[in-house]
Every structure is written in C-alpha cells, then in structure tokens.
Amino acid sequence: GEFVQGEMKISHFKRWIWDQLVSHSLFEAATAPFVNTEVLAYKFRLLGAKIGKRVNMDCFDCLEFDLIEIGDEVVFGSCVVLAPYVATESDKIAQKIQIQRGANVLDHSVLLPGVIVEAGAVTGTMTLGPRNHIFKAGTVSTGRVGGAPVQLKFQGDVEQGTSKLPEKDKAKVIEALRKHRDPWTFYAFNAFALLAAYLLEPLEICRSLAPVIAYYKYNNNIFIAIAAFLWIEIFALIAVIILKFCVIGTYTVQDASYYDSLHIRWVLMMTCVSAIDNVLDSIQGTFLAPLLFRILGAKIGHDVCLFYSAVIEFDLLNIGDYASTGEDCDLTAHTVENMVVKFAPVTIGEGCDMGANAVLMPAAIMEPWSTLLEGSQVLKGETVGSGEVWRGLPAACVGDEIANDRRIILSSALSSPLDPKSLLLTTAPSDATSEAELAALSGVLGVSISQVIHLRQRALDGDPSAFRVFSQLDRIRRRMLARAGLGNDETSSIVSAESTSSLRRLARKPMPPYGQRPPHLRARCLAEALFGNSDEDSIEQSREILRAWRNHDHDAESKIRKARNLLFAAFHSVDEATAKRVFHDANAGEEKAIGLIRAYRVGGSVAAPFPKHHHAIRGRSAHKGKGPRAHLHYKSPPPPGEIHGIMHQHPPPRPYRDAALILAGALVTSLSLNVYLLRLKTIGAHS
C-alpha cells in the first residue's frame, strides 16, 4: 500500500518483507547501472517518491518512498540514507522528507523524519539531518556535533545575486545550469550514461561465465577454470589501465562544470573503474594494492597498508612511507559543489594512520605521524598536525599520538601513573649514562632514578617493552630537535633547562572542535577581518595564519588578536579600544565582560556586520542576515553606553581565592606523592 504521515499503520512484518526486497542484491544490481540518469528517477517515482525534473539521481536507501519529496535540479551523492520513519520509544510517527529545488545531498548524508533541505542548501559529506531539522536556503552544512549538523557557511544563490562564490566559480555554475536546462544536452548525457552502462553489463556477465565455460569445455578441469578466471580479471585490469591513460591522461588540480568534456570523461572512467571493483577489493591490505595504485598514477611510499572504499582520481593521491588506511576509508579526490566537480589532492604523510570509515576530504593534509580516528572526517583545506590525533564530524584535535602512545607503553612497563604531556614536552637521549641524563630521564618518565636504571637494564637485557620505551623516546627527541632546527651535535644540550623551556613552547596550541570555534579562529571570518574579503586567496592566507598561530608564531598571534578585537567590536557595535578593554577585564574575572565575550563567541559567527566604514563579516554559519536570531541562546548585547560603563569598573582583588587555590594544589601534590611512595614500598615488599 501507501506510506502516509502520522502513526505507522503498516505491520512490522510487512515492512520487514519490503526491506528485504529493496535491499536485495538483485534490486541493487538492477538499479546501480542507471546512476546519474532519468531512468533511476523514474524507478523511484514508480516506488512512490515525488521527484522533480532534471534531478542528478544516485541510489539512496529508503523504505517509505511515498514520504519523499524531491524538487527540480537536485544533486545526490552516493550512499545517502533517507529515513521518513524511525521508531523510538517516545516517537513512532512517520514524517515527510522534503528536498527543495537546487539542493545538494552529498555522500553518506543521513536525513531523518521531518527534515527540510531548503532551496540551494548543501548537506556535505557525512551530514546528519536530525528529526525536524531545517537546512536553511543557501547554506552549507556537514557532520554532526551534539546530534546536530555543523553549518559551515552561507554560499547564497548565484542566480539571485546573493552568492559569496568567487567570480570564476560563479561563471562555471551558471554555465553548468545553462547546459543542465538545455533538453538536448541533458538527454544526450543520459543517453551516453545509459549506453556506457549497457555496454559494460554484458561484459560483466561474460566475466562471470568465463570460468564456468572453461571448466566444462576442458573436461571439468578445475585448474583451467582458475586460469580462465585469473586471465579474464588481469585482462580487465589492463584494459582499465589503458583506458584511464587514453580517456583522462593525468588528473590535475582543476574544476569541471557539469556536461563539459572533463566531466563526461570522468563519468565514463567511474563506470569503467567499477568493472574492476572485485580486483580492487580482493587485493586490499596486500602489497599488490600499492603496486596497482602506483601503476594508475598514485604516489605511494614504502611499506604502506591500504584499505579503501572508493578511489577514482589516483594521480591526486599522495601517501608517505609506513602509512596505513583503515577499512572503507574514502580516498576520492573530488567534491561536487553546485554542479561543479572540483579536483584537489589528498595527502597522507609518513607514518599516518586513518581509522576505518574515516574521510580525508580533497585539499586536506595529514602531516607525518598523525592519526585520524574511526568514522572521522577532515574538512577540505584542513591540516592534521604532525603527531596529533583527530576525531569527530568534522574532526578536531583530541590529543597527541606520541604522548598517548608513550603513556600506554610506560604504563605497561613500569606500572606507575604518568603525565602524557611531559612525554611530549621533555626528551632525553636514549643512550643516557651520566647522572644529569639519568635525572632528565627520571623527569620525563615520572619515576625515580633507581627505576630508570632498572628499566634501562631491562632494555639492555632484551626486554621488548623497556627497549620500546627508549627507542620511541629517542624518536620523539629527534622529531622535536628537527622542529626546533637543532642538529645532532646539539643533542647533549637538550636536557638543559633552557632547551626544555624552548621545546615546551613548540607544543602546538589545540584547536577547538569545529562547531565550538570562536569567529577569530575561523578562516572565513579571519579573512574578512584582516583582508576585507573572503575570496579563496584570502581564506588560504588565513589558514596559514592559523597554522602559524598554533605553533606560537608571534606575528600570527598578534594578527589573531587584532582580528578578535575587530570582530568583537563589530558584533557589539563598539570601537577597537573598547573591545581590548573588555578582553582585559574578562581576563581579570569581570563577569559582565565575560558575558559579552561569551555572546560574541556564540553569535559572532552568525551575523557580525562591521560598521559602515568596514566590510561585512560573515562566519561559517551566516545566513545573509535574514531572520531573527531566535535560535541562539543568549540575550541581546547591551548598548554601547553600558559597555563603556563596564570598562571603568575595576575588578575586585581576590587574594584569598588565589591563596586557596595554591594551598589546594599543594595538598593534592602532597597526597599524590604519599600514595606513590606507599605504592613503591608495597611493590618492594612483594618483590
């Protein structure tokens, strides 16, 4: 029957039967060849979905097709899930999902009951649309933080004149829309895609039947059947390699609007690469995967372990030595933005580790020895710092891999509590023998000198855990020396107090999670504040400033402070000197100043227009200033007069609070030392 809004009246058994049918491999095999064609849209219409004209269709998972409404010129990515009905203990109501004209629902997006994607909105890779959520028109969202998507920016509408895109990108979007609305171009492309699919399908059937035919033709000889299977797979592989270099040549960093030459050739190559999916899947994790990737144009280092879900643009894939990628990692090097395909490199440095189902977006970089945890996504243009661990949708730094690794190793080797930060900030030579060096190692490991001697002796005796402690401490020491610009002849000076303090300053500043960053730590807002515009060059310069700020660069820190003051002044309609005074009083503990800063941090990225003498500032979640800010949970900012009144109030002295904190810290330290000494005594008694 028909699924309707409201309480679900169809029995669980019938829904289970329907689920088995639409998720069956035969249904998927009869649907997948028609991706990007009107044929797929007609199939979904027959199942009950209401789909508009000229929809760039891809397969999506759904059961309640009758509750899906898709407008004209919508673009779909792969692996999208549309769920109009999700049964919970508190809510068993089915609701429509509406995707309006010109919206983009990209790869791995999940939309729950009642979601509305307004005209021109974009749900980026791995976006969650929670129940009854509205993606505002012209906005770009991604991921999920606290169960809700993160709104990155307001991109506007090219045809309505509200677009924030650079002029060259606007021209490509307008050209793509013109071709998309031309019936001859649109249906010619559909015919081309259908022809490619119909030519490929018989070849797939022949590949499947070849071993069976060889088996029966040569007197049931199993070895002949195996040889036929290997030969046909190798032949298909060689054919795809030749086609790749004949049709595409080499992928480069460029943009391609829909229906131009590169876009059509790219679609053809996606169809051809799908013919060797079985080969690509079967060699994952073996030495053959890096070898094949190198043949297809990728730059792969030594001793690399590769697992993946989709790889198309091999020439733009750069992976360093000893790196590993987990199961179903997305290594594609393209994004689709407003009917424009943008190609950019994917860079994974030496020793990097990507967890299962992780996504590294094009133009993102993983620096050497960094880690991206399972199911996380690094946004386009982001950089995962060397040795850092990132997690989340979108991902943010959650720790330092080296420090966490040392903590685990040392805990197992010494059975004593350790401070992971000290392992990053303090290092010592692995061949320590002098009293000063032993004392330095004792400070690094947080144990007594006698335990250091005991641990070193165990390492010399061949204990693998103890040996690993010293070898990895030496590796981090060398890395910190290289970052500090010191040579091997200066190694002995590392244990000095001056060198330790200089290395301490090299610890990278943590970047808050994407949805919690203040405006002055967002590249687009920073570009508006410092350069007066938000074009690609300005945003890239802002990203460089943010990277330098994380490394404690003084010039970058001063620029960040200046942008912070400008953005705060614009948000509260005050001058820059007043903004500086607010931050000064907030550091001194003034509650009203702290409240003003909190309002700026929460709302400053939504709509923070500069005064008339300056350019307008808009953050990642701006919406062109339309509509009230009712969804923000802070009060309206006070008038400038009240702010100036706050500036002339001196914060009350709080000597008693400071003394109490110092006393509490001393008591906690003393208690920890006593517990530690008691534990050592107990261990000694047992031994």
N, C-alpha and C positions, 0 to 999 in steps of 0.2 A: 504494500500500500504506500501511502504517502506520509512522510515525517512532517509533523506540524509543530509549531511553537507551543510551549507550555509543558505540562506534565507528560512524561513519556508513557504512551499507552501501548506501544508495541512490546511484546513479551521479550524477556532476556533470551529465550531460546531462539526466537525468530531473528533477533539482532545478531546472535552468535552465528546462525546459518548464513546471514547476509555478510558478516565479517569474513567468514571462510571463503565465500565466493569472490569478493572484491579484492582479497589479499592473496588469492591463489596464484601460483606461478603461471598458469595458462592465461589468466586475465591480464597479468602484468606483461607477459610476452606479447599479447595481442594489443597492448596499449603503448608500450615503450617506443616502438618504431615511429610513432606519429607525433613525437615531441616537436614543439615549435610549429605545428600545422593546425589548420582549421578542423581536420579530421578528429583530432583529440578533443577539441572543444565540442564538436557535435556528439561525440560519445558521452561526454559528461552531461550535455544537455539532455540526451536520451535517458540518463540516470536520474534526472530531476533538477540538476543545477540550472540556475538562471545566469547565463553568460552573455555578455555584450559582444560588440563587433571588434574584429581585429585584435583579439587577445593573444599575446605571445604565450602559448599554453605549455605547461610542463605537467608531468604526473604529480598528483598530490594525494595524500592519504586522507580518506574521509569515508564515513558510513551514511550520514544523514545529508545526502546530496540535495534534497529538496530545500534545505535551510541555508544554501549557499547562494549569494547574490554577487556577481562579478560584473563590474561596469566595462565600458569600452576602453580599449588600448591599455589594458592592464598587462604587466610583465611579471611572469612567475619564474622563480628559481627552482632548483631540484630539491627533493626530499622535504617538501613543505607538508605540514600537518594542519588540517582544518577540522576542528572538533566542536560542532554545534551542541553536542550533548556530552557532558562529563558528569557521571553520577558520583555524588558525595553524600555523606550522612546528612548534611544540612541543606543541600540543594540538588534536586533531581529534575530541574527544569531545562528544556531544550530551547535555545535561542538562535536567531539568525546570525550569520557572519556576513558582513557587508564589506566589499572591497570596491571602492568607487573609482571613477574614471581616472586613468593615467597613473594609478598607484603601482608600486613595485613591491612584491612579496618575494624576497630573495631566499637563498639556500638555507635549509634547516630551520626556517621560521615555524613557530607553533602558535596558532590563533585559537583561543578558547571561546566558549559561548558568549554571544553578545558583542564581540569585537567589531569595531568600525574602523576601517582604514580609509580616511578621507582622501579626496582628490589630490593626486600628486605626492602623497606621502610615501615614504620608503621604509620598509622594515628590513633592516640589513641582515647579514648572515647571523644565524643562531639567535634570533629575536623571539622573545616570549610576549605574546599578547594576552594578558590575564583577563579574566571574565569581565565583560562590560567595559573594557578599556577602549579609548578613542585615540587613534593616531591622528594628530592634527594635520590639516592640509599643508603640504609643502615642507613637512619636517622629515628628518632622517633619524631613525631610532635603531638601537641594536641591543643585544644581550638581555640580561636581567640582573638587577640588583635589588635585593629585598622583595623579590617576587614581581617586580615591575620593570619594564624596559627603560633603557637609558636614552634620553633624547640628546642626540649629538649636536644638531644644528638645524637652522631653518634655511632651506635652499630656495624656497619660493617657486614661482611658476614662470617659465620662460615666456610663454605666450601672453601672460597678463602683465609682464613687465616688472614682476616682483622678484625675479631670480637674483641670487647672490653669486652665480657662477661667473667665471672669467669670460670675456667676450669670445675667445676662441672655442670654449666649451658650449656657449650658447649657440654659436653657429652650427656646431655639429649636432646638437639636439634638434634645432629647427630643421636641418637637412634630413635627419632621421625621421622626424614626424611627417615631413612632406612626402617622403618615399613610402612611409607606412600607410598613409592615407590614399596613396595612388593605387587603384584597384589592379592595374597591370603589374606593378612592381610587387604588390603584396601576394597576389595569387601566383605569379611566376615563381616567387621564392617558395611558396607552398608546394608547387609542382616539383621544383628542384629537390626539396627535402623529401618528398614522397618517393621520387624516383631513386634517390640515393638509398632510402630505406628498403625499397622493393628489390633493388639490385643486390643489396647486402644480405637480405634474408635467405634467398636460395643458396648463397654461398655458405651461410651458417648451417643450413640443413645438410649440404654436401659434406662439410667438415665432420658433422656428427655421424654420417652414414659411411664415410670412407673406411674406417677401421672394421666395421661390420662386413662390408662388401669384401674387403681384402681377406677377412677371416674365412668366409665361406668359399671364396673363389680359389684359395690355395689350401684346400683340404683341411679346413679347421685348424690352421696353423696359428697359434697364439702369438708367436714371435713376429710373424708377418703383420698381424693386426697391430701390434705395438709399434712396429717400424712405420706402418702407414699413418698411425696417429701422430708419431713424432714428426714425420716428414710433412704432413699437412699443417701442423702447428708452426713448424720452422718456416715453411713456405709463406704462411700468412704473416708471420713476423717480419720476414724480409720484404714482403710486399708493402706492409705499412711503413717500414723504414724508408723505402724508396719513394713512396707516395708523400711522406712527410717532407722530404727534401725537394721533391718536384712541385708540390702544391704550395707549401708555405715557405720553404727555404729555411730561414732562421728567424725565430721570434725575437723581436726587439721591443724596447720600451716605446709604446705609441698608443694612440687612441683610434678606434674604428667605429664609426656610426653604423647603425643597422642598415643592411642591404648594400653596403659598398663592397668592393672586391675582397678586402681582407676579411670582413665579417662572413661572407659566403664561403670563402676557403676555410675559415676557422670552423664553421658549422660542418663542412664536409670532413675535416680532419677529426672532429669529435665523433662523427659516425664511423669513420674508419678505425680509430683507436678502440672503439667499443668492440671491434672484431677480435682484438687480442686481449680482451679483459681476462679470459681464462689463463692465458700465459702470464700476464702481469700479476694475477692473484697467486698463481702456483709458485712463483719464484720469490715471493716476499720473504724477507729475513735471510735470504741466501746471498752468496757472493755474486749470483747472476743478476740480481736486481740493480746494484750499482753499475755493473758492466753494461747492461742494456740501456740504462739511463744515460751513460756516457756516450754510447753509440748514437742515441737520439738527440744529443746536444747538451745534456746537463753537465755541470761542473761538480763532480763528486770526488771527495778526498779518499784517503785510505782507511780501511777498517771501519766502514760505515755500515750500520744496520738499518735497513729501510723497510718500514711497513707503511701503507698508504691506502687511501680510498679512491682518490681521483688525481690523476696527473695528466695534463694535456700539453702545457707550454714548457717542454723540457729545457729549452735553451735559456729560460729565465730562472732556472732552479740552481742555486749555489749552496752546496753543503760541504763543510770542512771535515778534516780528519776526525775519526773516533766519535762522530755524532751518531745519534740514534733517533728514529721517529717511531712512535707507537702505532698500534693497530688503528686503522681508519683515520689517520691524520690527513687533513686536507692540504695538499701541496700545490693546488692550482694557482696560477699567476695572473688571473684576470678578475676584474669586477665589472658588473653591468650597472651603469648609472644613467638613468633617463635615456634608454635606448642607445647608449654609447658603451662599447666594450673597451675597457682600459687595461692595457698590459703593463705589468710592473714586476721587477724581480722579487723573488723570495729568497732570503739569505739566512742560512743557518750556520753559525760559526763552529769552530773547532770544539769538540767535546760537548756540544749541546745535547740536550735530551728533551724530546717532545713526548708527552704522555699520550695515551690512547684518546682518540676523538678530539685532539687539540687542533686548532686552526690558527695558522700564521698567515695573515692577510697579505696581499701583494704590497710591496714597498715597506713591509715591516722587516725588522732585523733582530736576530738573536745573536748577541755578542758571545765570544768564546766562553765555554763552561757555564752557560746559563741553562735554566730549566723552565719549561712550560708544562704545568701540571695537567692532569687528565681533564678533558672537556672544556679547556680554557681557550680563549680567543684573544689574540693580539691584534689590535686595530691597525688599519692602513697607516703607514708612516710612523708607527711607534717603534721604540728600540728597547729590547730587553737587555739591561746592563750586564756586563761580564760578571759571572758568578752569582747572579740573582735568581730567585725563584719567583715566578709569576703565576697567578691563579685568578680565575673569575671570568665573567662575561659582562663587559670586557675585562681583560686581565689587568692586574696591578701587582706591584712588587709586594710579596708577603714575607720575604726573608732572604738570607744569603745561603746559597747552596753549600759553599765551602764551610761556613760556620756550622750549619746543621749537620753536615757530614762528619766534621771533626767531633761534634758533640756525641753522635751515636757511637763512633769508633772508640772514643776515650771512655765513654760510659761503660762499654763492654770490657775495655781493657783494664780500667782502674777501679770500677765500681764506686765512683765518687761524683757528687754533683759538680757540674761545670757551667761556666758562663760562656755561651756560644759567641757573644760579641768580642770577648777578649781573644778568642782564637783568630778572629779576622783582623783585629787591630794590633796585635802584638805577635811578632815572629821571632824565631831564633834559628841559628844554623843547625842542621841535622847532625853534624859531627861535633857537638858541644862536648868539651872536656874540661875547660877551665872553670874556676869557681864562679866567675861572673856569668859565664854562659849557662852553667847549671842553675844559677839563680834566675836568669832570664827564662829558661825553660820552666822553672817552677812557677813563675808568674803567669806564663802562657797557659799552662795546664791546670793551674789552681790547686796544686798538690805540694807536698813537702819536697825538699831537695833529696831526702833519702828515697822517697818514692820515685823521683826522676831517675836516680841512679839504678834503682831496682828495675824500672821499666826499660832503661837503656840496656841493662844487662840481658834482660829477656829478649830484646831485639837482636843483640849480638849472638844470642843462643839460637836464634832462628824462629822465635815466636812470631807467627804471621800478623797477629793483631798489633803487637807492640811495634813491629817493623813498619806496618802500615801507618801508625801514628807518626813516626819520624819522617817517613817518605812524603806523606801528604803535608806535614808542616813545612818541609823543605820546598814543596811545590808552591804553597801559598806565599812563602817568603820570596821566592823568585818572582812570582807574579806581582807582588807588591813592590819589589825592587824595580821591576820593569816599568810599572806605572809611575813610580817616583823618579824615574830617569837615572837610577844609580847603576853602576857597573859591578861586576863580580869582585873587583879589587876593593870595593867599599862594603863588602858583606859584613866584615867584622864590626863595623860601626853601628849596625842595626840595633844592637842590644842597648845602645845608649839611650838616655832619657830624651835627648833632642830628636833622635831618629824616631823613637817611639811616638813622640807627640806629632811629628810631621806625618807619620803614617796614619795616625789617628784621624788627621784632617782629610785623608784620602778616602775615608769611608763615604760612600755615596749617600746623599740625602734620600730618604724614602719618598716616593710619590704616592699621594693618597689614591684610593680607588677612584675609578673614572667618574662615577656618579657623585662623589663627595669632594671633588677638587674645587677650590675657590676660583673665581674668574681669572685672577692673575697667573694661575698655573695651567690655563687652557690656551692652547696655541692660537686659536682664532681671536679670543679676547685680547691676548698679549699683542698680537699683530695690530689690532685696531688701536690699542693704547699707544704703542711705540711708533708705528709707521703710518697710522691713519687710514689703513685699508686692510682688507682680508683676502688679497689675491694669493695665488699659490706660492709665489716667491716670498712674500711677507710671512706666510704661515710657516714655510720651511725655515726661514731665519729665526722665527720664534721657537721652533722646535730645537734648533741649535742652541739658543739661549737657555732653554730649559735643561738640555743635556749638560751644558757648562755649569748651570746653577746647581745641579745635583752633584757635580764634582767640586763644589765650593769655589768656583771661579769668582773673584771679587767684582769684576766688571759685570758679569751676569747677575750677581746678587744685587748690585745697585740698579740695574735695569728692571729687575723683577720688583724691587721696592718702589721704583718710580711708577711702573705700571699699576702696582697695587694702589698707590696713592691716587693716581688719576682715575682708576675705575671706581674706587670708593667715593671720591669727590663727585664723579658723575652720577653715581647711584643715589647719593644723598643730597645732591644739588648744593655742594659747598665748594670752597676753593681747596687747592692742594695743601696749603699750610694748615688749614683746619683738619684735613684728613691725617696729616702727620701727627697732629696733637692728639687726635682720637686714638691712634695706634699707641702713642706714648702712654696715654692714660690707661689704655687696656692692659698694657704690659705691667703697669703698676697695680692692677687689680680693680680699677674703677668699673663698677657693674654696668652703669649706663653705657659707657664706651664699649664694653664687651657686648652688650646687647645690639648696639649699632653695627659692630663688626659681624656679629652672628647673622643679622638681617642681610648684610651685604654678601656674606659667603653663601647664603641660601638663595637669595633672589637676584644677586648681581649679575648672574649669567643668563637670566631670563629676559630682562629688558633693562639695560643700563645706558640710556642715551646721554651723550655728552651735552654740555651747554652749546649754544648756537655757534660759538667760535671754534668748536672742535667737531670731529667726525663722530658718527653714532657708533656706539659699542653694542655688539650683539654676541651673546655667548652661544654655546653649542646647543642650548635648548631654547633659543629665541624663537618667537613666533610673529615677528614683524610688528610687535607692539599692539596686536589686536586683542581685544577682550580683556576682562579683568584678571587680576592675579588671585582669584579666589582659592585656587588650589594650593597656594603657598601658605605655610603655617607660621606667619609672623605678622606683627602689626605694621601698619603704615609707618614710614620713617617720620620722626618729629621734624618740625620746621627748622630752618637754619638758625633762627634765634635761639631755640632751645639747645641746639648743638653747640653754639658758641658759649652758652651758659655752662654747659658741661665742661668746656675747655678750661674755664677759670676756676674750677673746683680742684683743690689739691687732694690727692689720695691720702687717707689717714695712715699714719705709721702703724705697722703691725710687727713690733719686735717680738712680742710674746709668741705669735704664730710661728715665726722663723725659729725661735729657740726651741719650741715644742717639736718642730719637725727634725731639727738636728738631734735632739735628745732621743726621739723615737728611732731615728736612723741608727744611732749609736747602740741602743738597746737591741734592735734587730740584728745588727752585725755581731754583737757580743753573744747573743743567743745562738746564732748560726755557727760561730767558731766553737762554742762549747759542745754543740751537738756533733760537729765534725770531729773534734778531738775525742769525744766519747766513742764515736763510731770507730776511729782508728784504734783506740785502746781495745775495743771489743774484737776487732779483726785480729789484732796482735795476740790477744788471749787465745782465740780459736786456733791460730796457726802455731 
